[in-house]
Every structure is written in structure tokens, then in C-alpha cells.
Amino acid sequence: MILREFLYVDTDKVRAMLAQLDGGVAEESRETERKEKRTTVGPRVAGQYFQGAGSETYTNKSLGDALFPMLEQSLESELLLRDISQEVCDPNQWTSGELKRNLPPGSLVRVTAMGSLFDTRYAASAFSAFGSVMVGLNDMGHLPVVKKANSGKSKQGQQQGRPSKTKPATGPVELEDSIPDFPDIGGADGNTLRAFVRISKGVFAPGLHVNLTPTKGVLVNSRLQEGRQYLDSEADILFARYGTEPQEWTIVGSVGSYGTEEISLPDVDFYNPDGSVNRAEFAESMNAQMRNLGRLGFIDLPQYPGFSLIPFAVYRSIPRSGAAVLTE
């Protein structure tokens, strides 16, 4: 028996697929038992003795935790779920395009590979905490104020370790606004960390991502939808417990889309002969522009040759501890 530690389960999607496979999802169990004993004394019209006993057991058992294993077993029995853990670790499968040919979008797969969690919100929070520490140490006199050459007078906010100016209350507060200014320490300062967060917001849209890297240069990405089922919903708690180091994760879901192989700039001709806008051509032109940005890694889209996974569940297996052997 495999014990799983679930990070994420999309219970709505799991229930919907189970309903299609099994015609419904059982939510309760009921057991009824009844025993009867009849004894007739004398003529039937004169007298009759009757003894009866019955019992009924009703258990309202929630099957929420068992829903996904039920779905996984049903999909495997119907040959609808394919484990591609070995294939994705083979670089030839990616360079030859074999994976894409055998697994078109919508294919149900299970992937077990090394991967890590990423959330732009946590990156901003971590950089903000780092900047706060630097400001505090500088205020205590433990860090020198490093002045850049030919920079003239340094800003007062940087000298005193004051937070950077944020946008007016009427405008949106950006993630990077929480990172204060602090002295340049080893090439890192507040501006540099804020720039990293701005880049992160484009490359990985804010939210929890599971990034599997089964082989060098390939990313299989899953973005987890909030409001489903997390072990922990707070990003800080998730990363404090699971860390940022690569570890083995298993994702079961459907293939979303593959990174584009287009290398030429997209066509932006979306006009009809009479000068009106062709809506279909316009939509395709805009999508082509976004595919190109995804190819460059500038926005949160799959990058060739990788693909995105729409997750049903994300978990890691619980290892069994072997018997301890004491040696002297």
C-alpha cells in the first residue's frame, strides 16, 4: 500500500471524473439486518406466537480523502491513465518530439520527478524580510553604508535604511513595494531585489507552482488553483515546511499545452479587404504574440519543449522506515 502526503487535490474535478466513470460518487454506507421467528400454537385461528428482532446500522462516512485514490484506480483499470515518469527523464523523448506525438493535449498522465515549489508572493515576502534585516543591522551600526563611485550624494532613505516610497493609497500595491531600500551588500540592494520580483511576476504569475525538472532544460509546470484542497493555504507556511530544494513530487492530471516551436515573429495582419477588423484573425494574432512571449520565457506559458499539466492531485510518497540495526 502506498501512503501519500497530498499537497493538493482538486476535489471538484475528481468528483466530476468519478461520476463519469462510475455513474456517481458514494458518500455514505448503510447496513440493515432483520431476523424473524414465528411459532404457531394450536389451530391457526385459536392463537399464534410471534417474535421478531431487527437492527439497522447507518454510517455516514466521508469519502473525501479516498476520492482521488478511487479515481486513480478507476482510470488505470480503464487504461486512461499513463505513467510517463521514465519517458520524461529521457532527453531523446523531448528532442525527437516523441512525447508530444504520443501525448496530445488532454491526455491523462502521472509524472513522478524531481521538482520544487515556487510562488512569486513568497519570493517578495522573503526579499522583504531580507531587506528588513539589512535595514535593522545598518541602523544598529553593524553594516557600513556602501556608496557607489561617482554617484554623488546618496539618498537619505538609503543612508538611514528607510523603506522605499510606495505608490499612493489610491493605486494598487505591488508585491515589490514591500521591499525596502538598504545599502548595497555584495551587489544586492533594494532595487535589485525589486527587479527580481518584477521579473518573477511575468515569468511565473503569482500563485503556487509545482515545477518538475525531469531532465536538464525541460520544465513541466503545474499551477495550483486556490480554493481547492491544500495541506496549508499560507505560502509562508508551505515554504517553511517544504522548503525550496528540489524533491520528488508526483502530479496526476491532464496535459494542458506544449510550448510553441514557432521561432518567427507572428503576423499581425488582421484586416479584411474592406478595412474592417477580422475578429478571428485578430484573436489569433494576439495569441501568436503571447506564444512568442512564452517562447522567450517572458510570460507564464509553457516553454518548448516542456508542457503544462492541469493537476488533479499533487503528492509525495511517504517512505517506509527500515528496521534499525544496532551495531557496536
N, C-alpha and C positions, 0 to 999 in steps of 0.2 A: 504493500500500500504506500502510495506517495503522499506525503504530507506537504501541503503548500501554505506558504505565507503570502496571502493576497495583498498586493499593493492597490489594486484597482479592479473593480468588476462593474461592467455596465449592465446592471440588473434588468433594465428595461429591454435592452437588445437581446439579452439572454432569454428572457421570458418570451419575447416575440418569436425567436427562432425555435424554442422548445414547443411552443404552441403549434407551429407549422409542422414540426416533425412528429409530435405525439398527440396532436389534437387537443392539447390543453396542458396545464400545469397543475399537478396535485398540490393542494395546500393543507390538507388535513387527512387524518386516518380515523376510521370508526369501526369498532368491532362489536358485534351483537351476538349474544348466546342465550338460548332459551331451552329449558328442559321441562317436560311434562310427564306426569304419571297419572293414569286413570285406573280406578278399581271399581267394579260394579258388584254389589252385594244383592242377591235375590233377584226377583223379577225386575226388569228394567224400569217398570212403571212404579215399583214399590220404593226403591231407594237407590242412591248412587253416591259413591265417594269419589272426590276429585282432589288431586294435589298437584300444584303447579309451581314452578320456580323459573325465574328469568333474571338475566343480568345483561347489562349493556355498558360497554366501555367506550368512552369517547375521548380522543386525544387530539387537541388542536396543535399540531406540530408545524412549526415554521420550517419551511424547506429553503429559506433564503441562502444559507451558507452552502447548501448542497446543489443549488441550481446550476452553477457552472460545471461542476464535475458531471452532472447528468447530461448537460448539453455536449460536453466534450466526448463523452462515451457514445452518445447518440450519433454525433457527426462522424466519429470513427467507424461505427458499425454500418453507416450508410455510405462509407468511402467518400465523404465530402470534405474531410479534414486531412491535410497533408503536412507531415513534419518535414521541414526543409532545413533543419539545423545543420546537417552535414553539407548540403549544397551551398549554402550562403558562405561557408568558410573556405570554399574552393574559388580562388581568383579566376580560374578559367571559366567558371559558370557565369561570371559577370562580364568578362571581356568578350566571350563568344555570343552573349545575348541569349543563352540557353534558358536562364531563369525567366526572362521576360516572355519568351515564346511559350514556355510550359505553364506559366502562372500569369494569366491575363488579369487585369483589374477585376476585383470581385472574388478572386479565389480565396478560399478559406485555408489558412496556414497556421502552423505553430512553429515558432522560432525560439530556440534557446541559444543565447550567445552572450559574450561579454558586452556590457553596456553600462551607462551611467545616467543619472538623473540630471536635468538642467532646467532651471527656472530663472528667467531674467529678473523677476522680482526678488529672488533670493540673492542674486549677484549684486543688485542695487543695495539690498539690505546689508550684505557682507562688506561691500566697499564703504557704505556709510558708517558702519561700525569701525572699520579700519581708520577712516578719516577722523572719526571722533577720538579714537585712541591717540592718533598723531597730534591732534589739536591739544588734547589734555596733557600729553608729555611735553609738548612745546611750551604750554602755559606754565608748567612746573619747572621749566628751565633745563630739562633733560635733553632736548633736541635743539641744535643751532638752527637759526633761520638762514637757509641757503639762498644767497642772492645770485641770480644768473648774470653772467657777464654782459655788459653793455645794455642792461635793462633799465638803467636809471633807478629812480626811487621805486622800491617795491610797494605794493599796495598795503595799506594799513590792515586790511582784512587778513592778508596773508601773514603779516608780521605778528599779529595778535592771535592768529588761529581762529578768526571769526568765520561763521558759516557763510557760504556764498549767498548772494541775493537770490531770492526765489521770485517766481512770477507773481503778479498781482493776484489778490484773492479772487478776482472775477474770472481769471483764466484757469485752465487745467493745470494741476500739479503733476509734473513729470517725475518718473522714477528717479532720474539722475539728480533732481533738485534736492534730494535728501543728503547728497554727498557734500560735505563742507570743504572749503579751501584749507589746505595745510601745506607746510613747507615741502619743497622738493626733496624727497628722500630716495636716493638711488635711482633717479629718473622717473619716479612716480609722484604725482601730485593730484590735487583735486580735479583739475581739468582733464588729466589723462584718464582717471577712473570714470569720470562722467562721460568721456568719449567712448569708453568701452561699453558702458551701459546703453548709450545711444545705438551703437552697432548691434548689441545683443537684441535690442527691441526689433530690429529689422530681420536679423538672421533667424532668431527664434522668438516668435510672438510671445508676449508674457503669458505664462501658464506652465504647467508641469509637463515636461517632455521626457520620454524614455528613449535614449539614443543608443541603439545597438550598433556596434562596430565589429562585425564578424571577421572582416579582413581589412587590410590596410587600404585606406582611401575610399571605403564604402560606408555609407550611413543608412541604416533602416530606422526611420523615425516614427514615433507614435506620440501624439499629443493627447493627454488625458483630459476628458471633459469633466469640468467641475459639476458638482451636484449629483454625481453617480455614487460610487461607494469607494471611499478611500480608507486606508487604515488610519491616516491622520490627514486632516484637511489643511493644517497650517504648514506653509512652506518651510518656515524656520524649524518646525518640529521634524518634518520629513528629512531635511538635510542633516539636522543634528543627529538623527538616528541612523540614517542610511549612508550619510557621507557623500562625497563627490567622486570617490575612487571607483574605477570600473569593477563590476562584479557580474556574476552570471544571473541573467534575468530571462524569463520565458514570457513571450507575448503570444496570445492566441487571438486572431482577428482576421479581417479580410484585407486583401491588397487594395490600397486606395488608388495610387497612381505612381507611375515611374517618372524619374527625372527626364527632361527633354534631351534629345540628341541634336536638336537644331543648333547650329552654330552661326547662321547668318542672321542679320537683323530682320525683324519681322516687317512685313508690308503694311503700310498704313493707308492704303488706298481703299476707302470705304464709301465712295460716292457712286451713285447711279448715273447713267448717261445724262439724265435731265438735271443733274446737280443736287438732287436730294440725297439724304443720308440713307445708306443701306444698313438697316439695323443689324442684320445678321453679320455682315462684313465688319461693321464697327465693333461688335462684341468679340469677334474672332481676332480683330487687330489688337484690341486691348488685352485679350487673353494671351496672344502671342508676345506682346510686350512683357507681360508678367512672367511667362515661361522663360523668356530671355533673362529677366532679373533673377529668376530662380536658378537658372543655369550658372549665373555668376555668383550665386550664394548670397544675394543681397536681400532676399525676402524669404519668408517661411514656406517654401515649396520644396519638394524632393529634388535632389541634385543628382544628375547622371553619374554613375549607373544605379544609384540607390532608389529606393521606393518608400512610400509611406504605408503604414499599417493602421487600419481603423480597429482599435483594440476592443475585444470583448472582455478580456481579463489580462492582468499583468501580475505575475507572481514569481517567487523564487522558492526552490525546493528546500525543505528542511533536512539537513544532513543527519544521518543516524550516527550516534557516537559509538565507536567500537569499545569493546571491553578493555578496561585499563589493565595493563600488565605491569606489575611492580617488580622491579629488578633491583637487586642490591649490588 
